[in-house]
Amino acid sequence: MTTTTYLRGSILHFLRDPGAPADPEAWEYWEDGCLKIIDGHIGAVGPADETLKTRAAQDALHDHRGKLILPGFIDTHVHYAQVDVIASYGRQLLDWLNDYTFPAERAFADPDHARRIASLFLDTLLRHGTTTAAVYPTVHKQSVDAFFEEAQRRRLRMICGKVLMDRNSPDYLRDDVHDAEADCRELIQRWHGKDRLGYALTPRFAPTSSREQLAMAGRLYAETGVWMQTHLAENADEIRWVKELFPEARSYLDVYDRFRLLGPRSVFAHCIHLDTEDRARFVASNSAMSFCPTSNLFIGSGFFDLEAARSLGVRVGLATDVGGGTSYSMLQTLAEAYKVLMTHGQRLNAWRGLWLATLGGAECLSLDDTIGNFAIGKEADCVVLDLAATPVLDRRMQVATALEERLFALMMLGDDRTVAATYVLGERRI
């Protein structure tokens, strides 16, 4: 039996990167708009008075007039196993891993713990309006099963995959090449392409995987058509360490390139310290970058150069990178992104910012044929934002004179309090 639902409110979505300065043909906006959702997919979008003409008496109508409806936010890099270490004091990357991350991840050997944290994590994302993410679990196979079970129960589109580490990490978090490959194959068979779930090969970063393990990951990537996610060029000490471990490689990116880990479904987090040749390889391989501003600031890693990437056509998505990142909110993450880019003399307008958090994220994850905007036939994930959720935001909206001004204020002042509702496949979850 077909289920049809209508969502009414101010509707904004993007057709492509608006750029800077912004191209007004890159988005569509209806002050009084309506989404028609048929069996979890977009059936129509446009002015409310026109779209509602097709509504039958039995069709549900959710009236969000006065609020803004956007496609669900997309977080392109986040660690569900680091829920308990968010806001831990005073470490740079390598110390952060040893002092906070690795001890916290040890607990995920317990399937019950993994399930509890996965449930908390996913509900937290929904409360922040995030409906899709590329997620890191731990080295434990059960941490992947727990995550996918909870994501499937919520009907979410999620990417995840067992972390690979066979050296330079605690014994209790190491695997080996043979067992890691067997685990990945089993998990791919069980989860990849099931409902809205996708598997990602997940070497933590080059220093914690041997050449043999990276080669194994490259073989699986070529063979299976899954995603690949890892970290790249985040921290100066990390880069020096990579050079010591892989002296034959031209650069940190070249390490992954040598093991055939670049490609259309490869997503590299951070990408701060890159040179011209590295960026050219991103273009040639059609690999993608995740911009992690709150994490880069909090751990003191450096500043991402958005214009250097986008001017070449590199796909870029936004990421919270919790627990190094300090908020699950994509709006707060955008506020920090704006500040990071200002240090480069770059300006992040509201149009491009909200594109990064929606369609840009979908493009980064090679999911833009499925999610990211309200094109007909796409999956109907969306977030409803209250632009008067706090007294400060409410007052700012009262004096704003244009839509762009209101959206920029939302980007700078918004947080989870602005999330009035989150819909997954047309069903309200928050």
Steps between C-alpha positions, in 0.01 A plus 500: 500500500641839399561753778499869411606777738527876453740731685421871484741780590774718351699264279861537384714253308798512266555389143880549502777685684389867517863612509637829629355738403182299497319404181123551560422227244665243727209471745124500520304668779130528576393720792176301522600171346397138522663160464291210379650172621387169352616181673804678643610671177451851362193509280477875448635826638391856436260772613257374761186615321594299191646191667209457741250482214580129465449420869235241575297503820694209649844651431683629806596868512770629736475877520835666574416846370736761644784245510765402245507153343836380366626160383636301793854596599784271386806451722783365287737397782414411861604241761213334684750322726622837630175612660662481843812704415343812351633810679810332646768751592823609344653254253615506141424213267744225596467562874121522456494151352715346771350681799131507410396321185665160529392441863142597415490272197614200705152482658342418163615141532178471704204475257258641759715809546528543124123475462431753777742754357379446142143564612598815692713623211232455232229660711737791563556545127125507440451761771751714314328451164764264356353211302810357325861462610825325416582339834804343665440215746797309649717208398242265655264327258220522757527881500404497132214255550362706789515821301335361189228327704406827668520698174285245321241514777473877445495457117798733468739529206840442661853401398725313743773236506740323734810702587823338376809520724780243514791706639591811703195460720421320826499120486134496605404694184714323241383257238708323235475496124338157467240545774425858397431392144276217617309738728457758224375243251251364750375848593474608137295194422272562799449876475612668178201603293254370755211748532673841522837380628841513335834352602826696510849354523646701787876501556527740793796676343818391328719474813278234660484272196786299356571497129341156487180621660476806275555275198221273622268798537589613147414157360165496677423855387559406137313173529188588700393852401462611863612833646842579648550752780810606688694798636748710303745783568338617823798583719864592447637233736280240333637595158860470620418157644349385171815611318712291737279195456462531122822667373431378147181709471505852354235620748249377754235475227743306284509227767131432442539543125769230486255256656215592260285664766404810300179507301142623467392341829809604697450765768801653673448697820687825579727548194658807656867475401488420128701628206405567138587149385289345775197707397556405137484132601168564675366639174639221283375225730167670583565450871324716759598708805327551836532847654514461883524854642415449868739206529780681318464798733458298819801273441705786352563331166469786253260655250325340203517689169155469343567719197813305407289185487182633339681707237636170365166324526591275794192369678484632858259421782462638850574288808469528876777245572367434850680423737787726386224729378307683767141492378259267322326805355567564132392859555763554770750323277416747221554791737852375570558432130422865430762609754762257368454625146516864608858433613575419133327810372214282379133565573245224549163640403184342640406345167824311461505410867157336491591334170807348670280358777248347256562439129875561535516223759300270276739569211799439728362157593390416143139492618368800307291274278308395812501782758615860548216700347130477422527381140210278398560137590766559766465368852303739719732578789462854631545729797264774616673801656345758731660835424359642824618216724701724734447862607821611329414325174141621514605862541756469221231368267269788586749756374632301203391653171577222251495119482878480468539704818264268686680190375840638597375579850362147521838361393686701762255483792313172445551174688296197603239730656399613154406145394121487523463166320702239312342275237641173368341370180210733569441373854552734792769372737559809715 
